[in-house]
Amino acid sequence: MTATTAYAADANKEDVVDARRAYFTLLGHDMGALAAMAKGEVEYSAEKAKAAAGNMMTVASYNAAGLYMPGTSNADLPGKTRARPVIWEDMAGYQAKGKDFYQALVALNEVAGEGRPALGKALGQLGGTCKGCHKEFRAKDF
């Protein structure tokens, strides 16, 4: 998940926020399914775990640059997004967190089909990258 200044000049800011939220919702959907398997809330399935991890990899390979149009933070659009202005103030730091996430996602994909313990460990590492980014770059509330 990398962001640059490439975005459609005529893009509607609220549409950009909606797309950004949808991007993260897709990631969260499969992460939730994997977490349920890792916790034993649902039966572990190597096939389903690999599919969910693969889905996340597909979403994460999307060039998300257009989702970070200036003027789309929670300060700009209160109640629409939790993206804090610090994302645009420290885009390099935000991108570094995205690279950490991607590396952990690659590691998850390597072991997703190897059983619940391997899945749980890799998912914990991936979740740590999520928390690290959320702590700094995402507001708790809309």
Phi, psi and omega per residue, in radians:
M1 nan 1.770 3.113
T2 -2.106 2.622 -3.140
A3 -2.221 2.399 3.043
T4 -2.287 -2.960 -3.134
T5 -1.536 0.155 3.140
A6 -1.349 2.015 3.073
Y7 -2.766 2.756 -3.137
A8 -1.199 2.187 -3.091
A9 -1.070 -0.505 -3.105
D10 -1.708 0.181 -3.112
A11 -1.140 2.437 3.057
N12 -1.361 2.287 -3.063
K13 -1.048 -0.702 3.132
E14 -1.188 -0.588 3.061
D15 -1.141 -0.676 3.102
V16 -1.096 -0.783 3.113
V17 -1.089 -0.765 3.116
D18 -1.039 -0.745 3.131
A19 -1.150 -0.722 3.126
R20 -1.099 -0.776 3.126
R21 -1.116 -0.677 3.110
A22 -1.114 -0.688 3.105
Y23 -0.998 -0.867 -3.121
F24 -1.265 -0.520 3.069
T25 -1.120 -0.723 3.088
L26 -1.061 -0.792 3.104
L27 -1.058 -0.784 -3.112
G28 -1.139 -0.561 3.131
H29 -1.042 -0.904 -3.127
D30 -1.291 -0.553 3.078
M31 -1.105 -0.691 3.103
G32 -1.093 -0.720 3.107
A33 -1.112 -0.724 3.112
L34 -1.173 -0.698 3.127
A35 -1.099 -0.708 3.113
A36 -1.079 -0.684 3.082
M37 -1.170 -0.803 -3.094
A38 -1.092 -0.612 -3.131
K39 -1.458 -0.127 -3.114
G40 1.400 0.249 3.119
E41 -1.294 -0.473 3.016
V42 -2.313 2.784 -3.124
E43 -1.114 2.372 3.079
Y44 -1.227 2.362 3.051
S45 -2.360 2.061 3.129
A46 -1.012 -0.719 -3.120
E47 -1.109 -0.811 -3.133
K48 -1.206 -0.634 3.119
A49 -1.135 -0.774 3.112
K50 -1.125 -0.676 3.132
A51 -1.137 -0.782 -3.131
A52 -1.135 -0.768 3.112
A53 -1.113 -0.692 3.096
G54 -1.127 -0.682 3.070
N55 -1.048 -0.765 3.130
M56 -1.084 -0.688 3.132
M57 -1.126 -0.703 3.106
T58 -1.086 -0.827 3.131
V59 -1.090 -0.784 -3.095
A60 -1.169 -0.341 3.120
S61 -1.420 -0.142 3.100
Y62 -1.138 2.372 3.092
N63 -1.310 1.753 -3.026
A64 -1.474 0.149 -3.081
A65 -0.937 -0.706 -3.112
G66 -1.208 -0.151 3.140
L67 -1.537 -0.001 -3.061
Y68 -2.125 0.763 3.094
M69 -1.085 2.338 3.053
P70 -0.975 2.521 -3.141
G71 1.557 0.259 -3.129
T72 -2.084 0.489 3.085
S73 -1.535 3.049 3.100
N74 -1.206 -0.366 3.054
A75 -1.292 -0.567 -3.139
D76 -1.414 -0.636 -3.061
L77 -2.285 1.231 -3.103
P78 -0.982 2.410 3.119
G79 1.440 -0.075 -3.095
K80 -1.857 -0.463 -3.036
T81 -2.635 2.741 3.038
R82 -1.831 0.066 3.135
A83 -1.182 2.041 -3.094
R84 -1.408 2.644 3.137
P85 -0.987 -0.415 -3.116
V86 -1.043 -0.401 3.077
I87 -0.986 -0.839 -3.092
W88 -1.368 -0.453 3.098
E89 -1.317 -0.497 -3.116
D90 -2.336 1.007 -3.102
M91 -1.037 -0.623 3.120
A92 -1.109 -0.727 3.095
G93 -1.139 -0.703 3.111
Y94 -1.120 -0.767 3.115
Q95 -1.109 -0.643 3.101
A96 -1.086 -0.713 3.085
K97 -1.110 -0.676 3.094
G98 -1.104 -0.667 3.093
K99 -1.160 -0.689 3.073
D100 -1.044 -0.783 3.101
F101 -1.025 -0.836 -3.088
Y102 -1.091 -0.743 3.116
Q103 -1.095 -0.722 3.101
A104 -1.168 -0.589 3.103
L105 -1.196 -0.685 3.053
V106 -1.039 -0.804 3.130
A107 -1.082 -0.700 3.095
L108 -1.066 -0.771 -3.136
N109 -1.099 -0.527 3.141
E110 -1.217 -0.451 -3.036
V111 -2.124 -0.011 -3.043
A112 -0.955 -0.591 -3.112
G113 -1.597 0.146 -3.040
E114 -1.725 0.223 3.083
G115 1.967 2.847 -3.079
R116 -1.028 -0.773 -3.125
P117 -1.058 -0.782 3.134
A118 -1.147 -0.708 3.107
L119 -1.075 -0.814 -3.112
G120 -1.063 -0.743 -3.135
K121 -1.127 -0.841 -3.122
A122 -1.162 -0.647 3.127
L123 -1.179 -0.629 3.068
G124 -1.089 -0.709 3.101
Q125 -1.166 -0.697 3.100
L126 -1.122 -0.796 3.116
G127 -1.038 -0.595 3.082
G128 -1.095 -0.628 3.101
T129 -1.223 -0.614 3.091
C130 -1.098 -0.874 -3.124
K131 -1.059 -0.700 3.140
G132 -1.057 -0.664 3.122
C133 -1.326 -0.777 -3.119
H134 -1.036 -0.689 -3.094
K135 -1.001 -0.721 -3.052
E136 -1.647 -0.636 -2.915
F137 -1.940 -0.139 -3.099
R138 -2.147 2.249 3.086
A139 -1.231 2.618 -3.141
K140 -1.123 -0.736 -3.083
D141 -2.127 2.843 3.037
F142 -1.300 nan nan
